[in-house]
Amino acid sequence: MTLSVNQWLGKLLLHDRRAVARLISWVEDNQEQSEIMRTVRAQSGQSLVIGITGPPGVGKSSLVEALTRVYRQSEERVGIVAVDPSSPYSGGAILGDRIRMQAHGTDRDVFIRSMGTRGHLGGVARSTADVLRILEAGGYPRLLLETVGVGQSEIEIMRLADTVVVVLNPGTGDGIQAIKAGIMEVADIFVINKADMPGAERMKNDIEMMLDMNGHGGRAWRPPVILTSVLEGKGLHELIDEIARQQAFLSESGTLIIRRQEQLQREVWQHLEDRLKEAFDSLWPALPTEWLTEGHKDPYQLVDKVWQKMSGHKREGGNT
C-alpha cells in the first residue's frame, strides 16, 4: 500500500525512522517540499545545530563519531547530516562519512544522512536546513552538521549552524595561516584535533595570540581553543562543555534571535533565487532576437530589459 504524504508525516511525528528517510529523500528531490516543510516546521526549530567544519583530512568525521558516542552515553538521540562532495557522474554523495561512522550504523537512536553538494558552493547542500528540521521533528534533537570544508567561499555553515566548530590539526600548517584562510570569522569554537601530533600546543598558542590581537573579531563571545585526540579520547568532554557554554551564551545574550533572523533571511532568499532562476530559464528562449543581438554588445542593457519583463517594473537607474 502506497502511503500519502500526510500519512508519512504522521509517522514522522511518531519518530518512525522510515518516515524520516522517506521525507528527507522527497525534500532533496523537491517533491512535495512545501507541504512537508509546513508540517515539519510546526514541530521543529527548537534544537540548536552544531556545525563541524574544517579543511579536508583533519578528522572531522572521526570527531563527529566520537562526539556522537559521548552524547549517546547520556542517552541523547543524535541526527547527523554529513555533506560530502558529489559524485561527478550520479550527482549523489560519495558517502565517505557514512562509511567512517559505521560504529553507529545499528543504533536506532542515531540517524546519519550523507548528502551531496551537487555543485552548490558554501560547503553544504541546498536542502540541508530542511533535512535538519526533519531529523528534529523525527525525534533526533541533538543535531550535528559536518560540511565538506572551510575557506573563503565556504562560510555558509554560519547561516545554518548555531554553534560552528572549526577543526584544524598540526599537519595543516600553523595557526597564523589558518586564520588567513578566513576561519576567524567562522568559528565559535576552535578544535585542534590529532593533538597527539607534534606542534599542537604551538598551534593553539598561535590561534590564542591571533584572538587576542584582533579582539576575537569584535564579538562578545571569545572562541575557546580545545585540544582533542579521538584516538586517545582526549578533550571530548571539554569540547562538549564548551559547546553547551556557547549555546547558553547564544540564548542569554540574545544572539540566537539575531542568528535565526539571519538564517531565515538566507533561506527565503535561497527559495526566491530558485524561483527567479525558473522564471528566467522559461523567459530566455522567448526573448526577441534583436534583444540578444544587442545583448552581445551591451549585456547590462539586456539585463535591465529582462528584469523589467520578469518583474513588470523598470529598475531604478536602468538603461531602458
N, C-alpha and C positions, 0 to 999 in steps of 0.2 A: 504493500500500500504506500502510495506517494503522499508524504505529509505536506501540508501547506506551510507557507512562511509563518503564519500565526501559530501553528502547532509546534514548529521548531522553536519559535520564540518562547512559547510556554515551557518547553523542555529546557531551554537555556536558563530560565529563571528558577528551574528546579535543579540547576547545576549538573545537567546532563553533558558529559564530555563530547558525545557525538554531535549534539546540537552546537556546542562551541565550535567544533571543527567545521561543520557544515556552513554555519553562518559566516565564519571567517572567510571561507572559500567563496561564498557568494559575494561578499563585500569586496574581496580582492578582484573579482571578475566583474564588478559593477552591476551585479544582479540584485534587484530589489533593495538597493543600498539605502535609499531614503526611508522606506518603510521599516527596514530592520533597525536603522540607527535611531529613529524616533522612539521606538520602544526601549532600546538599549540605553539611550541617554537618560531616560527617566529612572533607570536603575543603576546608574554608574556616575563616575565623576568625583567620588569622594576619596579614592585611593591616590596616593602620591606615587609618581613614576620615578624609578631610579634608572638613570641612563648611564651606561658603561661605554666609554669610547676611548680612542687612542690609536696610535699607529699600528699597522699590521705586525703580528708576531710578538706583541708584548704580553700575551697571556690573558686577553680579555675573556675568552670563553672559559678558560680554567678558573679565572676569578669568579665568573658568574656561577659556575658549577659549585665552587667552594662556598660562596655566599648562600646559594640555594640549600646546600647541605646544612648550614648553620640555622637558617630560617626554619627548615623542616624539623630540626631538633626542638624548636619551640612550637611545633605543630601548626606553623603558618602555611597556608596554601599559596603556591607561587605560580605566577604566569610569566613566561619568558618569551619575548619576541627577539629573535636573532636575525638581524638583517644581513644577508650575505650578498656578495656580488652576484649578478645574474649570469646565467649561462648565456653565451652569445648565440646559442642555437635555439634553445627552448624558451628563453626569457625567464625561466624559473631559477630559484635559489640553488646554489651548488650544494647546500646542506652540510657544509663542513662543521658548523656549530652543532647541528643535531647529532652528528657522529661523535663529537667530543663530549657531549653531555649524556651519553648512554647510561651513566650511573643512575640517572633519574627516569630512565625510559619506562620502567614498570611501576613507577609511583603515580597513582591516580590523583594525588594531590599536587602534582607538578604538571603543568601543560606547557610544552615547548612548541613554538611555531617559528619555523625558518621562513623568511621572506626574501625575495629577490628585489634589488633596487630597480630593475627593469629600466636602467639608464637614468634614473632620477638622481639629480645631484643632491648633496646635503647629507649623504651617508645613511639615509633612511628611505623607505618606500613610501609612496604617496598615501597608501591606506593604513599606515602604521597607527595613527591616532584612533581610528575606528576599531582596529584589531585589539588595541589595549583596552578599550571600553568594553568590547565583547568579552574579553577574558575576565574583567572585573565583574560584569553582570553575571557571568557564568560561574562565579564562586572562587575566583583567584584574586584576592585583594592585594597581595604583595606582588607588584609588577616590576619586572626587570627588562630593560630595553638595551640590547647590545647592538652597536652600529658598526658599519664597515670600517670606518677610520675617522681621523680628525685632521683638519688642515684649514687653509684659508677659505675654501669653498664648502667645507663640511661642518657647518655650525648649526644646522637645522635641529639637531638634538636639543639645543637650548629652548626651542619652541615646542618641544614635545615632552621633555623630562622636567620634573620639578627639582630633582637633585641630579646634577651632572658630575659623574666620577670620571676623571681623566686618568687613564692608566699609562704609565711610562715604565721603562726599565733601563738599567745602566748600559745595556747594549745598543740603545738607540741614539747615543750621543749625550752630551752634557745638558744640564738643566737650562743653561742660557740659550742653547739652540732650540730647545723645546719651547721656550717662551717666545722666541722669534717666530715660531710656526703659527702663532695666533692662538695658542692654547690658554693663555692667561685669561682671556675674556670668556672662555667657555666653562672653566672648571669651578665647581662648588667645593670639590674635594680632589686633591691630587693623591694618586696611589703610585708608589714606586714598587712595582711588582718584581719578582725574582730577586728579592732583597738579599738572598744568599750569594749573589754575584758581586764581584769587586766593584767598587765605585758607587754603591747605593747610597751610602751616607754622604758622600760628596755631592751627589746629585740632589739629595734632599736639602743640603745646605745651600746649594746654588738657587734652588727654587724659593726657599725661605728668604734668601737675600733679595731676589727679584720682587717678591711680595712686599718686603719692607721698603724697597726703593721706590716703588710706584704707588704705594698706599693701597695695595691689593685692588687695583682697578677702580678706586674711588667708591667701592661698595662697602656697606656696613658689615657684611659677612666676610671674614678673613678665611680663605680656603686653608684647611689643615693639610699637612703633607704626611701621609701614612706609609710606612714601610710594610710590605706584605711578602709572604712566601707561601704559595699554595702547597709546595712540596713539604715544607716544614710546619704548615699550619700557623704561620706567624702573622699577627696583625689583623686577622679576620674579625675578631670580636671588637677590636679597637675601631676598625672601619665601620662596622655596623653601629657602634655607639655614635660615631661622628655623623653617620647618615641620619640617625634619629635626632641628633642635636641640630643638624642643619634644617631638618624638616620642621622641628619645633620652632626654630627661628623664623621660617617662612610664615607660619601661622601667626606667631606672636607679633611680628613686625609689620604685618600687612602685605609683605612682599608676594605672598601666594596669590592674593587677589589681583595684583598687577600682572603676575605671570600668566594667570588664567585668562585675563583680558587680552594679553598679547597672543596667547595660544589661539583664542577664539578669532582674533583679527586675522591671524595667519591662515587658519582653517577656512574661514569664509572667503578669503582671497583665493585660496587654492581651488575651491569649488567654483568660484566666479571665473577664475582663469580657465578652468576646464570648459565651462560653458562658452566663454569668449572664443576659445580655440575651435570648438564645434561650429559656432556661428561663422567664424572666419573661413574654415575649411569648406563650409557649404556655399559661402558667398563667392569665394575666389573664382571658381570655374565660370561664373556668370558675369564677371566683370567685362565691360566693353573693351574691345581690342585696342582702341585708341588710348584708354587709360594705361594699359600695360605697356604700350609703346612709349608713352610719355614717362611712365614709371622708370624705365631704364635710364632716362636722363635725370629724373628728379624723383627718387623714391619717397622723399619726405612729403611731396605734394600728393602722391598716391596714398600714403598713409592717412593724410587728412581726409581724402575723398572716401576711403574705405571706412574710416571711423564715422564719418557723417552718415554713410549709408547704413552702417550697423546700428548706430545709436539714435539716428534721427536728429542729432544735434551737431552743429558746427563747433569744432574745437576752438576754444578761445586762443587767438594768436595764430590760427592756422592759415594756410595759403589759399583756401577755397573761398 
